[in-house]
Amino acid sequence: MAKTFDVAVTGGGVVGLAILRRFAMAGLDCVLLERGNDILSGASKGNSALLHTGFDAPPGSLELACMQAGHAEYLAIRERLNLPLVRSGALVVAWSEAERDRLGAIIDQAHANGVADVRPVNPAELGRMEPNLSPGATGAVLVPGEHIIDPWSAPLAYAHQALAHGAEILRRAEVTGGEFAAGLWTLSSLAGTVRARLVINAAGNFGDRVETILRPSPFTIHPRRGQFVVFDKPAAHLVSAIILPVPTERTKGVVLFRTAFGNLAIGPTAEDVDEREVAATDTQTLNRLRERALAMLPALEGVGVNAVYAGLRPATQFKDYVIEAVVPERWITVAGIRSTGLTAALGIACHVEGLYARHFGELPSPPAPIWTPVPNLTEGLPRPYMQGGEIVCHCEWVTRAEIDAALAGPLAAGGLDGLKRRTRAMMGRCQGFNCAAHVEAIFREAQRGAP
């Protein structure tokens, strides 16, 4: 590309897109390079889609600060971007006397983290709040500020808002190398050469490999796989709150939660794997997840499974995020953003903007914000099928107009997976058995007509 950008971001996950949005809205010329055929092709495509308060984050950590800043900004901008929010609250439920004894420490940590409305719940109150839970629960902690959101609409909105402010997004643009000379980076990618005055490495599961363009990486990505089971829609009415476990030193454990799409799900597991790209599931683990859900919620007996999926989280050897500015080489590293990335993304972007201002110069005066609301995918708000039109995916009530819209515009879906994330098509009970051929035909037709 002939143009020289102010900022080049590597990685089109939720964190990279939030950073791109932040710098584009500040008035800088920005470009993002994503190795997949669409945004959210990596770690961001599979998560639990919860908006966290940070009540259980390590006190004083960068993760806590970014989560709480991200939580606040999401609530502040969501209506202007048409982003969903299911106000559910969460319950940390103890299932043994030993777990019950640890609830007090969870409350103390939440209060130390500034989440003052967290409080204990005794078994009788828990039974009134969640009558379908197993009577074996020994107590709980209520976290009112934890909520359910949509995992894909927010990063899509961040991408569209960045584009509206002049940013560029390159897909199928895996970064393969780079050189820094005379204050300028020249990045080699599968989409061509990109020049930029600053590089921000937000490459997720490939972050340590991108980091070697600059230096021997000070961190190593150890992907952590999380598997999920999604139950059929009748299960969603069985609980109101997000049901969290008492965490261990290694993992927060599996969560029972409603989705914004009208299902009930359980997950994620926490399995260290070598694979960075393909998040496979295995029957034995999925069966254990289903059994765990039945133990917590006996009323699930007889409810079918709608889908299973897995995600890969970019864990490192460090507990906290790895975010730092390498000043002489005009580089900012953003790595180790694990399961809290969806909540923290906007806060991370704000933190990275602060690093830029501190080390590389003040940002220009930002233009007036351009708001780019995205279509609603969730069950809590009106959806297009309610107004009529051809329905293509009958399981999830997805219209032809929605699919056509997702295949048009400046960031059209780059593949069938991206189309699914933009519309919910092929994500229902039949998993595309009835509509996949029709959806693919529409996609191919749009590809042929694309410039």
C-alpha positions as CSV (number, residue, x, y, z in Angstrom):
1,M,0.0,0.0,0.0
2,A,1.4,3.4,-1.0
3,K,-0.1,5.1,2.1
4,T,1.8,5.4,5.4
5,F,-0.5,4.9,8.4
6,D,-0.1,6.3,11.8
7,V,-1.0,3.0,13.5
8,A,-1.1,-0.6,12.3
9,V,-3.0,-3.1,14.5
10,T,-2.3,-6.8,14.1
11,G,-5.3,-9.0,15.0
12,G,-9.0,-8.6,14.2
13,G,-10.4,-9.9,17.4
14,V,-12.5,-7.9,19.8
15,V,-9.4,-6.3,21.4
16,G,-7.8,-5.4,18.1
17,L,-11.0,-3.9,16.9
18,A,-11.6,-1.9,20.0
19,I,-8.1,-0.5,19.7
20,L,-8.6,0.3,16.1
21,R,-11.9,2.1,16.9
22,R,-10.2,4.1,19.7
23,F,-7.4,5.4,17.6
24,A,-9.5,6.0,14.5
25,M,-12.0,8.0,16.5
26,A,-9.0,10.0,17.9
27,G,-8.2,11.2,14.4
28,L,-5.3,8.9,13.5
29,D,-4.9,7.1,10.1
30,C,-5.2,3.4,11.1
31,V,-5.1,0.0,9.5
32,L,-5.8,-3.5,10.9
33,L,-4.4,-6.7,9.6
34,E,-6.3,-9.9,10.2
35,R,-5.0,-13.3,9.2
36,G,-8.4,-14.9,8.8
37,N,-11.0,-14.4,6.0
38,D,-13.1,-12.3,8.5
39,I,-12.9,-10.5,11.7
40,L,-13.3,-12.6,14.9
41,S,-11.7,-15.6,13.2
42,G,-9.5,-16.5,16.2
43,A,-10.0,-16.4,20.0
44,S,-12.9,-14.0,19.9
45,K,-15.2,-16.3,18.0
46,G,-15.9,-18.6,20.9
47,N,-16.7,-17.2,24.4
48,S,-19.4,-17.1,27.0
49,A,-20.6,-13.5,26.1
50,L,-20.8,-12.2,29.6
51,L,-20.2,-8.6,30.8
52,H,-18.1,-8.9,33.9
53,T,-17.7,-6.5,36.8
54,G,-14.2,-7.6,37.8
55,F,-15.4,-8.6,41.3
56,D,-13.1,-11.6,41.3
57,A,-10.2,-10.2,39.3
58,P,-6.8,-10.0,41.0
59,P,-6.8,-6.8,43.1
60,G,-4.7,-4.0,41.7
61,S,-4.2,-5.8,38.4
62,L,-4.3,-4.3,34.9
63,E,-7.0,-6.8,34.1
64,L,-9.2,-5.5,36.8
65,A,-8.7,-1.9,35.7
66,C,-9.4,-2.7,32.1
67,M,-12.4,-4.8,32.9
68,Q,-14.1,-2.1,34.9
69,A,-13.3,0.6,32.4
70,G,-14.6,-1.6,29.6
71,H,-17.8,-2.5,31.6
72,A,-18.5,1.2,32.2
73,E,-17.9,2.2,28.5
74,Y,-20.0,-0.6,27.2
75,L,-22.9,0.6,29.3
76,A,-22.3,4.2,28.2
77,I,-22.2,3.5,24.4
78,R,-24.4,0.5,23.9
79,E,-27.7,2.2,23.0
80,R,-26.0,4.4,20.4
81,L,-24.5,1.2,18.8
82,N,-27.6,-0.9,19.4
83,L,-25.7,-3.4,21.5
84,P,-27.8,-5.8,23.7
85,L,-27.7,-6.2,27.5
86,V,-29.6,-8.8,29.4
87,R,-29.6,-7.6,33.0
88,S,-29.4,-10.9,34.8
89,G,-26.9,-10.6,37.7
90,A,-24.8,-13.6,38.8
91,L,-24.7,-16.0,41.7
92,V,-21.5,-17.6,42.8
93,V,-23.0,-20.9,44.1
94,A,-21.2,-23.2,46.7
95,W,-22.0,-26.9,46.4
96,S,-20.1,-28.1,49.5
97,E,-19.3,-26.9,53.0
98,A,-15.7,-26.2,51.9
99,E,-16.9,-24.0,49.1
100,R,-19.3,-22.2,51.4
101,D,-16.4,-21.4,53.7
102,R,-14.7,-19.5,50.8
103,L,-17.7,-17.3,50.0
104,G,-16.7,-14.7,52.6
105,A,-13.3,-14.2,50.9
106,I,-15.0,-13.7,47.5
107,I,-17.2,-11.0,49.1
108,D,-14.2,-9.3,50.6
109,Q,-12.3,-9.4,47.4
110,A,-15.2,-7.9,45.5
111,H,-15.6,-5.1,47.9
112,A,-11.8,-4.4,47.7
113,N,-12.2,-4.3,43.9
114,G,-14.8,-1.6,44.3
115,V,-17.8,-3.8,43.5
116,A,-19.7,-2.8,46.6
117,D,-23.2,-4.3,45.9
118,V,-21.9,-7.9,46.2
119,R,-23.6,-9.7,49.1
120,P,-24.1,-13.1,50.6
121,V,-27.2,-15.3,49.9
122,N,-28.3,-18.0,52.2
123,P,-29.7,-21.4,51.0
124,A,-33.3,-20.4,51.6
125,E,-33.0,-17.1,49.7
126,L,-31.1,-18.9,46.9
127,G,-34.0,-21.3,46.6
128,R,-36.5,-18.5,46.2
129,M,-34.3,-16.8,43.6
130,E,-33.5,-19.9,41.6
131,P,-36.1,-22.6,42.5
132,N,-34.8,-25.0,39.8
133,L,-31.3,-25.3,41.2
134,S,-30.4,-28.5,42.9
135,P,-31.2,-28.3,46.6
136,G,-27.6,-29.4,47.3
137,A,-26.4,-25.8,47.2
138,T,-25.0,-24.6,50.5
139,G,-25.0,-20.8,49.9
140,A,-24.1,-18.2,47.3
141,V,-22.9,-14.7,46.6
142,L,-25.0,-12.3,44.6
143,V,-23.2,-10.1,42.0
144,P,-25.9,-7.8,40.6
145,G,-23.7,-6.1,37.9
146,E,-22.8,-9.2,35.9
147,H,-24.8,-9.3,32.7
148,I,-25.4,-11.2,29.4
149,I,-24.4,-9.7,26.1
150,D,-24.0,-10.7,22.5
151,P,-20.4,-12.0,21.7
152,W,-20.3,-10.7,18.1
153,S,-22.3,-7.6,17.7
154,A,-20.0,-5.5,19.9
155,P,-16.8,-6.1,18.0
156,L,-18.7,-5.8,14.7
157,A,-19.9,-2.4,15.9
158,Y,-16.4,-1.4,16.9
159,A,-15.2,-2.3,13.4
160,H,-17.9,-0.4,11.6
161,Q,-17.3,2.7,13.8
162,A,-13.5,2.5,13.0
163,L,-14.3,2.3,9.3
164,A,-16.6,5.3,9.6
165,H,-13.7,7.3,11.0
166,G,-11.4,6.4,8.1
167,A,-9.7,3.2,9.3
168,E,-9.0,0.3,6.9
169,I,-9.4,-3.4,7.7
170,L,-7.4,-5.9,5.7
171,R,-8.5,-9.6,5.8
172,R,-6.4,-12.6,4.7
173,A,-3.5,-10.4,5.7
174,E,-1.4,-12.6,8.0
175,V,1.7,-10.7,9.1
176,T,4.8,-12.6,8.0
177,G,7.6,-10.1,8.8
178,G,8.6,-6.6,9.3
179,E,11.4,-4.1,9.4
180,F,11.9,-0.9,11.4
181,A,14.0,1.9,10.0
182,A,14.1,5.7,10.3
183,G,11.1,5.7,12.7
184,L,8.9,3.7,10.3
185,W,7.6,0.1,10.3
186,T,7.3,-1.9,7.0
187,L,5.2,-4.9,7.7
188,S,5.0,-7.8,5.2
189,S,1.7,-9.6,5.0
190,L,-0.1,-12.0,2.7
191,A,-2.2,-9.0,1.5
192,G,0.9,-6.9,0.7
193,T,3.2,-4.5,2.4
194,V,2.0,-2.0,4.9
195,R,3.9,1.0,6.3
196,A,3.1,2.5,9.7
197,R,4.6,4.8,12.3
198,L,3.5,2.5,15.1
199,V,2.6,-1.2,15.4
200,I,0.2,-2.5,18.0
201,N,0.4,-6.3,18.4
202,A,-3.0,-7.6,19.4
203,A,-2.7,-10.9,17.5
204,G,-4.3,-13.1,20.2
205,N,-3.2,-16.8,19.9
206,F,-0.5,-15.8,17.5
207,G,0.7,-12.8,19.5
208,D,4.1,-14.3,20.6
209,R,4.9,-15.1,16.9
210,V,4.1,-11.6,15.8
211,E,6.2,-10.3,18.7
212,T,9.3,-12.0,17.3
213,I,9.2,-9.4,14.5
214,L,10.4,-7.0,17.1
215,R,12.3,-9.1,19.6
216,P,12.6,-12.5,21.3
217,S,9.1,-12.7,22.7
218,P,9.0,-12.1,26.5
219,F,5.8,-14.2,26.7
220,T,4.7,-17.5,25.2
221,I,1.1,-18.2,24.2
222,H,-0.2,-21.5,25.8
223,P,-3.7,-21.8,24.2
224,R,-6.4,-22.8,26.7
225,R,-9.3,-24.5,25.1
226,G,-12.8,-24.0,26.5
227,Q,-15.6,-26.3,25.5
228,F,-19.3,-25.4,25.8
229,V,-22.7,-27.2,25.6
230,V,-25.7,-25.3,24.4
231,F,-29.1,-26.6,25.4
232,D,-32.4,-26.2,23.5
233,K,-34.4,-23.0,23.9
234,P,-36.9,-24.4,26.5
235,A,-34.0,-24.6,29.0
236,A,-33.5,-20.8,29.1
237,H,-36.4,-20.2,31.5
238,L,-35.0,-22.6,34.1
239,V,-32.6,-20.0,35.6
240,S,-32.6,-16.2,35.8
241,A,-29.1,-15.4,36.9
242,I,-25.7,-16.5,35.6
243,I,-24.6,-19.4,37.8
244,L,-20.9,-19.2,38.6
245,P,-18.9,-21.7,40.5
246,V,-16.5,-21.0,43.4
247,P,-13.2,-20.5,41.5
248,T,-10.0,-22.5,42.0
249,E,-6.5,-21.2,41.8
250,R,-6.2,-22.3,38.1
251,T,-9.6,-21.6,36.7
252,K,-12.9,-19.8,37.3
253,G,-14.7,-23.1,36.5
254,V,-17.7,-23.8,34.3
255,V,-20.6,-21.4,34.2
256,L,-24.3,-22.1,33.6
257,F,-25.7,-19.1,31.7
258,R,-28.5,-18.0,29.5
259,T,-27.5,-16.6,26.1
260,A,-28.7,-13.5,24.4
261,F,-30.1,-15.8,21.7
262,G,-32.6,-17.6,23.9
263,N,-30.6,-20.7,24.9
264,L,-29.0,-22.0,28.1
265,A,-25.3,-23.0,28.0
266,I,-22.6,-24.4,30.2
267,G,-18.9,-23.9,29.9
268,P,-16.0,-23.3,29.5
269,T,-13.6,-26.0,30.4
270,A,-9.9,-25.0,30.8
271,E,-7.6,-27.4,28.8
272,D,-4.1,-26.4,27.9
273,V,-3.5,-27.4,24.3
274,D,-0.9,-26.9,21.6
275,E,-3.4,-26.1,18.8
276,R,-3.7,-22.3,18.1
277,E,-6.3,-22.3,15.4
278,V,-8.9,-25.1,15.4
279,A,-10.9,-25.4,18.6
280,A,-12.0,-29.0,18.5
281,T,-14.5,-30.6,20.9
282,D,-14.5,-34.1,22.3
283,T,-17.4,-36.3,23.3
284,Q,-16.1,-37.3,26.8
285,T,-15.6,-33.7,27.9
286,L,-19.0,-32.6,26.5
287,N,-20.7,-35.4,28.3
288,R,-19.1,-34.3,31.6
289,L,-20.3,-30.8,31.0
290,R,-23.8,-32.0,30.4
291,E,-23.7,-34.1,33.5
292,R,-22.5,-31.1,35.5
293,A,-25.4,-29.0,34.2
294,L,-27.9,-31.7,35.1
295,A,-26.4,-32.0,38.6
296,M,-26.8,-28.2,39.1
297,L,-30.2,-28.0,37.3
298,P,-32.1,-31.3,37.5
299,A,-34.9,-29.9,35.5
300,L,-32.6,-30.1,32.4
301,E,-33.3,-33.8,32.3
302,G,-34.9,-34.6,28.9
303,V,-33.9,-31.2,27.4
304,G,-31.9,-31.7,24.2
305,V,-28.6,-30.2,23.2
306,N,-28.8,-27.5,20.5
307,A,-25.1,-27.2,19.8
308,V,-21.6,-27.6,21.1
309,Y,-18.6,-25.4,20.4
310,A,-15.1,-24.6,21.7
311,G,-12.9,-21.5,21.9
312,L,-9.1,-21.0,22.3
313,R,-8.0,-18.4,24.8
314,P,-4.5,-16.9,24.4
315,A,-3.2,-17.6,27.9
316,T,0.5,-16.9,28.7
317,Q,2.8,-17.8,31.6
318,F,1.6,-14.7,33.4
319,K,-1.7,-14.2,35.3
320,D,-2.1,-10.6,34.3
321,Y,-2.4,-9.1,30.8
322,V,0.9,-8.3,29.0
323,I,0.6,-4.7,27.8
324,E,3.6,-2.5,27.3
325,A,5.1,0.1,25.1
326,V,8.5,-0.6,23.5
327,V,9.3,3.1,22.9
328,P,12.5,3.1,20.8
329,E,10.9,0.8,18.2
330,R,7.5,2.4,18.3
331,W,5.6,-0.8,19.2
332,I,2.9,-1.6,21.7
333,T,2.3,-5.2,22.9
334,V,-1.2,-6.3,23.9
335,A,-1.1,-10.0,24.8
336,G,-2.4,-12.6,27.3
337,I,-6.0,-11.3,27.0
338,R,-7.9,-14.4,28.1
339,S,-11.6,-15.0,28.8
340,T,-12.2,-11.4,30.1
341,G,-11.3,-9.8,26.8
342,L,-14.9,-9.2,25.6
343,T,-15.6,-7.1,28.7
344,A,-12.1,-5.5,28.9
345,A,-11.6,-4.6,25.2
346,L,-12.8,-1.0,25.5
347,G,-10.8,-0.5,28.7
348,I,-7.7,-2.0,27.1
349,A,-8.1,0.4,24.1
350,C,-8.3,3.3,26.6
351,H,-5.2,2.1,28.4
352,V,-3.3,1.6,25.1
353,E,-4.3,5.1,24.0
354,G,-2.8,6.4,27.3
355,L,0.5,4.6,26.5
356,Y,0.5,6.2,23.1
357,A,-0.1,9.7,24.5
358,R,2.6,9.2,27.2
359,H,5.3,7.8,24.9
360,F,4.6,8.8,21.3
361,G,2.9,12.2,21.3
362,E,-0.4,13.7,22.1
363,L,-3.4,12.6,20.0
364,P,-5.0,15.1,17.6
365,S,-8.3,16.7,18.5
366,P,-10.9,14.0,17.8
367,P,-13.7,14.7,15.3
368,A,-17.3,14.3,16.4
369,P,-18.2,10.7,16.9
370,I,-20.0,8.8,14.1
371,W,-22.3,6.2,15.5
372,T,-22.7,3.0,13.6
373,P,-25.5,0.9,15.2
374,V,-25.5,-2.8,14.2
375,P,-28.6,-5.0,13.6
376,N,-30.1,-6.7,16.6
377,L,-29.5,-10.5,16.8
378,T,-30.9,-11.1,20.2
379,E,-34.2,-12.2,21.6
380,G,-34.7,-9.3,23.9
381,L,-35.4,-6.8,21.1
382,P,-37.5,-6.8,17.9
383,R,-36.0,-8.8,15.0
384,P,-36.6,-8.4,11.3
385,Y,-38.7,-11.6,10.8
386,M,-41.4,-10.0,12.9
387,Q,-42.0,-7.5,10.1
388,G,-42.3,-10.3,7.5
389,G,-40.1,-11.3,4.5
390,E,-38.5,-14.5,3.3
391,I,-37.2,-16.6,6.2
392,V,-34.1,-18.7,5.2
393,C,-33.1,-20.2,8.6
394,H,-36.2,-21.3,10.3
395,C,-34.5,-22.5,13.5
396,E,-33.2,-19.0,14.3
397,W,-35.7,-17.0,12.2
398,V,-33.2,-15.4,10.0
399,T,-34.5,-13.5,7.0
400,R,-33.1,-13.3,3.5
401,A,-32.8,-9.5,4.0
402,E,-30.5,-10.0,7.0
403,I,-28.3,-12.3,5.0
404,D,-28.1,-9.9,2.1
405,A,-27.3,-7.0,4.4
406,A,-24.4,-9.0,6.0
407,L,-23.0,-9.7,2.6
408,A,-22.9,-6.0,1.5
409,G,-21.2,-2.9,2.7
410,P,-17.6,-2.0,3.6
411,L,-17.1,-5.1,5.8
412,A,-19.2,-7.8,4.2
413,A,-18.9,-11.3,5.7
414,G,-15.8,-12.9,4.4
415,G,-16.9,-16.5,4.8
416,L,-19.8,-18.7,6.0
417,D,-18.5,-18.6,9.6
418,G,-18.5,-14.8,9.5
419,L,-22.0,-14.8,8.0
420,K,-23.2,-17.0,10.8
421,R,-21.8,-14.6,13.4
422,R,-23.5,-11.7,11.7
423,T,-27.0,-13.3,11.3
424,R,-27.3,-16.5,13.5
425,A,-28.1,-18.4,10.3
426,M,-27.2,-22.2,10.6
427,M,-26.8,-21.8,14.4
428,G,-30.1,-23.4,15.4
429,R,-31.3,-26.8,16.3
430,C,-30.6,-28.4,12.9
431,Q,-27.1,-26.7,12.7
432,G,-27.6,-25.9,9.1
433,F,-29.0,-29.2,8.0
434,N,-32.1,-27.6,6.4
435,C,-30.7,-24.2,5.3
436,A,-27.0,-24.5,4.7
437,A,-27.3,-25.2,1.0
438,H,-29.5,-22.2,0.5
439,V,-27.3,-19.9,2.7
440,E,-24.2,-21.0,0.8
441,A,-25.9,-20.4,-2.6
442,I,-26.7,-16.8,-1.4
443,F,-23.1,-16.4,-0.3
444,R,-21.7,-17.6,-3.6
445,E,-24.0,-15.4,-5.5
446,A,-22.9,-12.4,-3.5
447,Q,-19.2,-13.3,-4.0
448,R,-19.7,-13.4,-7.8
449,G,-21.3,-10.0,-7.7
450,A,-18.7,-8.4,-5.5
451,P,-16.3,-5.9,-7.1
